[in-house]
Amino acid sequence: MSVLEASDDAAALELLHELGCTDGLPVVVPTEERVARMALASGLDPSLSLGLMGPAMAECTVELLATAAVMAGCLPDHMPVVLAAATAVLDPRFDLTEMQATTHATTPLVIVNGPARAAAGVHAGFGALGPGHRANASIGRALRLAMINIGGGRSGSSDMALLGHGGKFTMCLAEDEEASPWEPLHVALGHAATSSTVTVMGADAPTSVIGTGQAGTTVYAERLLTSLATAFRSIVSNNAAIRGGQAALALNPDHAHALHSVGLGRADVQRELTDRAVVPADVIDAAAGPSRSGGRDRPCFAEPDDLLVLVAGGTGLYSAAFTTWSTGPHRNRAVTTPVLLDQACALPGSAGP
């Protein structure tokens, strides 16, 4: 790892901006001491390579990832989650190289489950996607800074998103397992309830979905499911226009309990929305040209498991739908990796950067 020199922190910050090493916002200057402390919190050898990060195809070492975590404002307690998130996007199924280079405004959505939520302080309730929650903001931002400085994903040269959105700075939250009427997301994905995981999906900015009416009735549940499905089957989304990808749905606790109260489990919700998220042939033809549909309606999802359902956010009227890019050799699949809390350690008396 190369070392930069500057006369003081202010000069160092300006140098990092000039070199294109930031996301446009001020960062914590990654001194050798701060980086060493963060790398130690991973419990791994700083020189260990986690894999090649595209499109630059540079080695993502623990030390370089720790540098990104310091710059993002992470505490040592956040490092195991940052490590798991980076491991997820480095999985070939995530299609990081292609995702970084696309003109689509896609970004990693980081979902934390299990004891790591409390250990790292990742927020799941009101305003979970920000602003105001340090762990959420810093962990997602650390991944983005790694994608810039290790992966080489710089706006306008290799990150070709035509407009981008605020979620490209950071988009991280925890599932509110305690408020959910169902098993946690990571359990539904085959992990033990006592384990900690990070699930990362390449997602668009969230679409707010309103649900109103008398909760606890089948009429309300039907209307809510229809509204939620509409967010995915919009012909302007890649899920509808391209298909073959995944998507995520963050149900607020009230909506989740309303669906549960009429006998729907998580798998039932996935199946119902998959059945309803279908674009009519005439809508396809009107948007894309005559006969583009071939006279057939177009389902957005190949199977119910393509839709990840979690519970998060405050109680109230709104849930959030995350459509996706749905492209790349593996269709930019969501990847779940374990958070290894037992390997983490910190310097005595350390208090973060």
C-alpha positions as CSV (number, residue, x, y, z in Angstrom):
1,M,0.0,0.0,0.0
2,S,1.4,3.4,-1.0
3,V,1.7,6.1,1.7
4,L,0.8,9.7,1.0
5,E,2.4,12.6,3.0
6,A,0.9,15.9,3.9
7,S,1.7,18.7,6.4
8,D,-1.4,18.3,8.5
9,D,-4.9,16.7,8.4
10,A,-6.4,19.6,6.5
11,A,-3.8,19.3,3.8
12,A,-4.2,15.5,3.8
13,L,-7.9,15.8,3.2
14,E,-7.5,18.2,0.3
15,L,-5.0,15.9,-1.2
16,L,-7.4,13.0,-1.0
17,H,-10.0,15.1,-2.7
18,E,-7.6,16.1,-5.4
19,L,-6.6,12.5,-6.1
20,G,-10.2,11.4,-6.5
21,C,-10.0,9.2,-3.4
22,T,-13.2,10.4,-1.8
23,D,-16.9,10.1,-2.5
24,G,-17.1,13.9,-2.7
25,L,-17.7,14.3,1.1
26,P,-15.0,14.9,3.7
27,V,-13.3,11.7,5.1
28,V,-11.4,10.8,8.1
29,V,-7.7,10.9,7.2
30,P,-6.4,7.3,7.2
31,T,-3.2,7.5,9.2
32,E,-1.1,4.4,9.6
33,E,-2.2,4.1,13.2
34,R,-5.9,4.4,12.4
35,V,-5.6,1.9,9.6
36,A,-3.6,-0.6,11.8
37,R,-6.3,-0.4,14.5
38,M,-9.1,-1.0,12.0
39,A,-7.3,-3.9,10.4
40,L,-6.7,-5.4,13.9
41,A,-10.5,-5.3,14.4
42,S,-10.9,-7.7,11.5
43,G,-8.9,-10.4,13.3
44,L,-7.1,-11.1,10.0
45,D,-3.7,-10.6,8.6
46,P,-3.6,-7.1,7.0
47,S,-1.9,-8.4,3.9
48,L,-4.6,-11.1,3.3
49,S,-6.3,-10.7,-0.1
50,L,-10.0,-11.0,-0.2
51,G,-10.1,-11.1,-4.0
52,L,-9.9,-8.9,-7.0
53,M,-12.2,-5.9,-7.0
54,G,-13.4,-4.7,-10.4
55,P,-13.3,-3.0,-12.8
56,A,-9.7,-2.1,-11.8
57,M,-9.2,-5.8,-10.8
58,A,-6.9,-4.7,-7.9
59,E,-6.3,-6.9,-4.8
60,C,-8.7,-6.1,-2.0
61,T,-6.5,-6.6,1.0
62,V,-7.7,-6.4,4.6
63,E,-5.4,-3.3,5.0
64,L,-6.9,-1.5,2.0
65,L,-10.4,-2.3,3.2
66,A,-9.5,-1.1,6.6
67,T,-8.3,2.1,5.0
68,A,-11.7,2.6,3.4
69,A,-13.4,1.9,6.7
70,V,-11.3,4.5,8.5
71,M,-12.1,7.1,5.8
72,A,-15.8,6.3,6.0
73,G,-15.8,7.0,9.8
74,C,-16.2,3.5,10.9
75,L,-15.5,2.3,14.5
76,P,-13.5,-1.0,15.0
77,D,-16.8,-2.6,15.9
78,H,-18.1,-2.0,12.4
79,M,-15.1,-3.7,10.7
80,P,-16.5,-7.3,10.7
81,V,-19.6,-6.1,8.9
82,V,-17.6,-4.2,6.4
83,L,-15.5,-7.3,5.8
84,A,-18.5,-9.4,5.2
85,A,-20.1,-6.9,2.9
86,A,-16.8,-6.7,0.8
87,T,-16.6,-10.5,0.7
88,A,-20.2,-10.5,-0.7
89,V,-19.6,-8.1,-3.5
90,L,-16.4,-9.9,-4.4
91,D,-18.3,-13.1,-5.0
92,P,-18.5,-13.6,-8.8
93,R,-22.3,-14.0,-8.6
94,F,-22.6,-10.3,-7.6
95,D,-21.2,-9.1,-11.0
96,L,-19.4,-6.2,-9.3
97,T,-17.2,-5.3,-12.4
98,E,-20.2,-5.0,-14.6
99,M,-22.3,-3.3,-12.0
100,Q,-19.6,-0.6,-11.4
101,A,-19.5,0.1,-15.1
102,T,-23.2,0.2,-16.0
103,T,-25.1,3.4,-16.9
104,H,-27.8,2.2,-14.5
105,A,-28.0,3.9,-11.1
106,T,-27.5,0.7,-9.1
107,T,-25.7,0.5,-5.7
108,P,-25.1,-2.2,-3.0
109,L,-27.9,-2.5,-0.5
110,V,-26.4,-4.0,2.6
111,I,-28.8,-5.9,5.0
112,V,-27.4,-7.1,8.4
113,N,-29.0,-9.9,10.3
114,G,-28.2,-11.7,13.6
115,P,-26.2,-10.6,16.6
116,A,-23.9,-8.4,14.4
117,R,-26.8,-5.9,14.4
118,A,-26.3,-5.1,18.0
119,A,-22.5,-5.7,18.1
120,A,-22.0,-3.1,15.3
121,G,-25.0,-0.9,16.3
122,V,-26.7,-1.2,12.9
123,H,-30.1,0.5,13.1
124,A,-33.3,-1.2,11.8
125,G,-36.1,1.2,12.8
126,F,-37.2,4.7,11.9
127,G,-35.0,6.3,9.3
128,A,-32.8,3.2,9.0
129,L,-31.5,4.3,5.6
130,G,-30.6,7.6,7.0
131,P,-29.6,10.2,7.9
132,G,-28.6,10.0,11.5
133,H,-27.3,6.5,12.2
134,R,-23.5,6.2,12.3
135,A,-23.0,2.5,11.8
136,N,-25.5,2.3,8.9
137,A,-23.9,5.4,7.2
138,S,-20.3,4.4,7.8
139,I,-20.5,0.7,6.9
140,G,-22.3,1.4,3.6
141,R,-19.9,4.3,2.8
142,A,-16.8,2.1,3.6
143,L,-18.0,-0.3,0.9
144,R,-18.5,2.5,-1.6
145,L,-15.0,4.0,-0.8
146,A,-13.5,0.6,-1.3
147,M,-15.3,0.3,-4.7
148,I,-13.8,3.7,-5.6
149,N,-10.2,3.3,-4.4
150,I,-9.7,-0.4,-4.8
151,G,-12.2,-1.3,-7.5
152,G,-11.6,1.9,-9.5
153,G,-15.3,2.8,-9.8
154,R,-15.0,6.6,-10.3
155,S,-17.9,8.6,-11.6
156,G,-17.7,9.4,-15.3
157,S,-14.7,7.2,-16.1
158,S,-15.5,3.7,-14.9
159,D,-18.7,4.2,-12.8
160,M,-20.9,5.2,-15.7
161,A,-24.2,5.8,-13.9
162,L,-25.9,8.5,-15.9
163,L,-27.3,10.3,-12.9
164,G,-26.8,8.3,-9.7
165,H,-28.7,8.9,-6.5
166,G,-28.1,9.4,-2.8
167,G,-28.0,5.7,-2.1
168,K,-24.7,5.4,-4.0
169,F,-23.0,7.1,-1.0
170,T,-24.3,4.5,1.4
171,M,-27.3,2.1,1.7
172,C,-27.1,-0.1,4.8
173,L,-29.7,-1.2,7.4
174,A,-30.4,-4.1,9.7
175,E,-33.6,-6.2,9.7
176,D,-35.8,-5.5,12.6
177,E,-36.0,-9.2,13.7
178,E,-37.8,-8.4,16.9
179,A,-40.6,-6.5,15.2
180,S,-41.1,-9.1,12.5
181,P,-43.9,-11.7,12.7
182,W,-41.7,-14.1,10.7
183,E,-38.4,-15.8,10.9
184,P,-35.4,-13.5,10.1
185,L,-34.3,-13.1,6.6
186,H,-31.0,-15.0,7.1
187,V,-32.9,-17.9,8.6
188,A,-35.2,-18.0,5.5
189,L,-32.0,-18.1,3.5
190,G,-30.7,-21.2,5.3
191,H,-28.6,-19.8,8.1
192,A,-28.9,-20.5,11.8
193,A,-30.8,-17.9,13.9
194,T,-27.8,-17.4,16.2
195,S,-25.5,-16.6,13.3
196,S,-24.8,-13.2,11.8
197,T,-24.9,-12.4,8.1
198,V,-24.7,-9.7,5.6
199,T,-26.8,-9.9,2.5
200,V,-25.8,-7.5,-0.3
201,M,-28.0,-6.8,-3.4
202,G,-27.4,-4.4,-6.2
203,A,-30.4,-2.1,-5.9
204,D,-32.0,1.0,-7.2
205,A,-33.1,3.8,-4.9
206,P,-36.1,2.7,-2.8
207,T,-39.6,3.3,-4.0
208,S,-42.0,4.3,-1.2
209,V,-45.2,2.2,-1.3
210,I,-48.3,3.4,0.7
211,G,-50.8,1.0,2.3
212,T,-54.0,2.4,3.8
213,G,-57.2,1.0,5.1
214,Q,-58.3,-1.3,7.9
215,A,-55.5,-3.6,8.8
216,G,-56.3,-7.1,9.7
217,T,-58.8,-7.7,6.9
218,T,-58.3,-9.7,3.8
219,V,-59.5,-6.6,1.7
220,Y,-56.6,-4.6,3.2
221,A,-54.1,-7.4,2.6
222,E,-55.2,-7.7,-1.0
223,R,-54.9,-4.0,-1.7
224,L,-51.5,-3.9,0.0
225,L,-50.2,-6.8,-2.0
226,T,-51.5,-5.1,-5.2
227,S,-49.7,-1.8,-4.3
228,L,-46.5,-3.6,-3.5
229,A,-46.5,-5.6,-6.7
230,T,-47.1,-2.4,-8.7
231,A,-43.8,-1.0,-7.5
232,F,-42.0,-3.9,-9.2
233,R,-44.0,-4.3,-12.3
234,S,-43.6,-0.7,-13.5
235,I,-42.5,-1.0,-17.1
236,V,-39.8,1.6,-16.4
237,S,-38.0,-0.7,-14.0
238,N,-35.4,-3.2,-15.2
239,N,-37.2,-6.0,-13.3
240,A,-40.1,-5.4,-15.8
241,A,-38.2,-4.4,-18.9
242,I,-35.3,-6.9,-18.7
243,R,-36.4,-9.5,-16.1
244,G,-34.3,-12.3,-14.8
245,G,-33.1,-10.4,-11.8
246,Q,-33.9,-10.1,-8.1
247,A,-35.5,-7.4,-5.9
248,A,-36.0,-6.5,-2.3
249,L,-38.9,-5.4,-0.2
250,A,-38.5,-3.7,3.2
251,L,-41.9,-4.1,4.9
252,N,-42.5,-1.8,7.8
253,P,-43.7,-3.7,10.9
254,D,-47.3,-2.6,10.5
255,H,-47.5,-3.9,7.0
256,A,-45.8,-7.1,7.9
257,H,-48.2,-7.8,10.8
258,A,-51.2,-6.9,8.6
259,L,-50.2,-9.6,6.1
260,H,-49.3,-12.1,8.8
261,S,-52.7,-11.5,10.5
262,V,-54.5,-12.9,7.5
263,G,-52.3,-16.0,7.5
264,L,-49.5,-15.0,5.1
265,G,-45.9,-16.1,5.9
266,R,-42.8,-14.6,4.2
267,A,-42.9,-17.3,1.5
268,D,-46.6,-16.6,0.9
269,V,-45.8,-12.9,0.4
270,Q,-43.0,-13.8,-2.0
271,R,-45.3,-16.0,-4.0
272,E,-48.2,-13.6,-4.0
273,L,-46.0,-10.7,-5.2
274,T,-44.4,-12.9,-7.9
275,D,-47.8,-13.9,-9.2
276,R,-48.9,-10.2,-9.2
277,A,-45.8,-8.6,-10.5
278,V,-46.7,-9.2,-14.2
279,V,-46.6,-6.5,-16.9
280,P,-49.6,-6.7,-19.3
281,A,-48.8,-7.2,-23.0
282,D,-50.5,-4.0,-24.0
283,V,-48.4,-2.0,-21.5
284,I,-45.2,-3.4,-22.9
285,D,-46.3,-2.6,-26.5
286,A,-47.3,1.0,-25.5
287,A,-43.9,1.6,-23.9
288,A,-41.6,-0.3,-26.1
289,G,-43.3,-0.4,-29.5
290,P,-46.0,-2.4,-31.3
291,S,-45.9,-6.2,-30.8
292,R,-42.8,-6.1,-28.5
293,S,-44.6,-8.3,-26.1
294,G,-45.4,-11.0,-28.7
295,G,-48.9,-10.9,-27.3
296,R,-47.7,-12.3,-23.9
297,D,-47.8,-10.7,-20.4
298,R,-44.3,-10.5,-18.9
299,P,-43.6,-11.7,-15.3
300,C,-40.9,-9.7,-13.5
301,F,-39.6,-12.6,-11.5
302,A,-38.7,-16.1,-12.5
303,E,-39.5,-17.5,-9.0
304,P,-40.6,-16.3,-5.6
305,D,-37.1,-16.6,-4.1
306,D,-36.0,-13.8,-6.5
307,L,-37.8,-11.4,-4.1
308,L,-36.1,-10.8,-0.7
309,V,-38.5,-9.7,2.0
310,L,-37.3,-8.2,5.2
311,V,-38.9,-6.1,8.0
312,A,-37.4,-2.7,8.7
313,G,-38.3,0.9,9.2
314,G,-40.7,2.7,11.5
315,T,-44.4,1.8,11.9
316,G,-46.9,3.6,9.7
317,L,-48.1,3.9,6.1
318,Y,-45.0,3.3,4.0
319,S,-42.9,0.3,3.0
320,A,-40.1,0.4,0.5
321,A,-39.5,-1.6,-2.8
322,F,-36.0,-1.9,-4.2
323,T,-35.9,-2.8,-7.9
324,T,-32.6,-3.9,-9.4
325,W,-30.3,-3.8,-12.4
326,S,-31.1,-7.4,-13.4
327,T,-28.2,-7.6,-15.8
328,G,-24.6,-9.0,-15.8
329,P,-23.4,-12.6,-16.4
330,H,-25.2,-13.7,-13.2
331,R,-28.0,-11.1,-13.2
332,N,-26.2,-9.3,-10.3
333,R,-27.4,-11.8,-7.8
334,A,-27.8,-11.0,-4.1
335,V,-25.1,-12.7,-2.0
336,T,-25.2,-13.6,1.7
337,T,-22.0,-14.0,3.7
338,P,-21.3,-14.7,7.4
339,V,-20.1,-12.0,9.8
340,L,-17.3,-13.4,11.8
341,L,-17.7,-11.6,15.2
342,D,-15.5,-14.1,17.1
343,Q,-12.4,-13.2,15.0
344,A,-12.7,-9.4,15.7
345,C,-10.5,-7.7,18.3
346,A,-9.5,-4.1,19.1
347,L,-6.6,-2.4,20.7
348,P,-7.0,-1.8,24.4
349,G,-8.5,1.6,25.0
350,S,-9.2,2.2,21.3
351,A,-12.1,4.6,20.6
352,G,-12.3,4.6,16.9
353,P,-10.9,7.1,14.4
